[in-house]
């Protein structure tokens, strides 16, 4: 049987506290994950100052701050990520991060990152795709909200920029938090593999374990668990 790559999503669930981030690394390591994934971004480059929070964010944080105020609070510096990168070594788990702009991707490489994750929302971020493509690293590309045409364009940019197709993994993803199992749309997984002739995986936003099991049965060799 093929080795299944397990990515434990930490995201910004550290709430901007480095000690919480370290706890998430320890938990992911203890659970046997291959990677623990964070998010590297600069709030000033991501959202306008008065963008409202999404409904699920308001519900979960019980706060009426702006989207900018929220993500600014959860933003880690390059030095903080370097600390976490080294902490991952201690617990024998690989550090991974979604990079949301070119400068964040540069910082990620400088702290030692060597595998890229492109979040669903960045599948149309052409400058980021081109930059990452030039590095020819193992790249996980989430496809939530994307059309087949958008996936095709993103793949083409990555490959034409220099990333070999064998290094790209397309992840089926339903961008909902949490995602109901009825909306997981798992049959997209073999469809992606057939249509694009790439390795495939599943970015699992469900609150259950069954979806990941079925995803593997359908050909996924990557499970990213949120």
Secondary structure, 3 states (H helix, E strand, C coil): CCCCEEEEEEECCCCCCHHHHHHHHHHHHHCCCCEEEEEECCHHHHCCCCCCCCHHHHHHHCCCCCHHHHHHHCCCCHHHHHHHHHHHHHCCCEEEEEECCHHHHHHHHHHCCCEEEECHHHCCCHHHHHHHHHHCCEEEEECCCCCHHHHHHHHHHHHHHCCCHHHEEEEEECCCCCCCHHHCCCCHHHHHHHHHCCEEEEEECCCCCHHHHHHHHCCCCEEEEC
